[in-house]
Amino acid sequence: MGNVNDELTDVLLDLNRYCFEKHIEFEIEMTDDTVKSSIKKIKKDGEVVIHLTLGEYEDNVFLNKVTKFLTKLKTTP
């Protein structure tokens, strides 16, 4: 397995590309490492928004969560 930072960057770039192609708003909120990282799909003003809060960047668990989120997003109609 490679560097977690590099892998997370690659997954986030792929997520950003997917959101751009599907015209889905993608928000990233950068925080300090005391805040738990999270990703969720929300409705804002009737539109789907992918909201990502990034706290701890060197986090294998969050990398796996984002990877699964993106896979589910791509395979769910």
Secondary structure, DSSP 8 states (H G I E B T S, - for coil): ---HHHHHHHHHHHHHHHHHHHT-EEEEEE--TTS--EEEEEEETTEEEEEEEE--SS-HHHHHHHHHHHHHHHH--
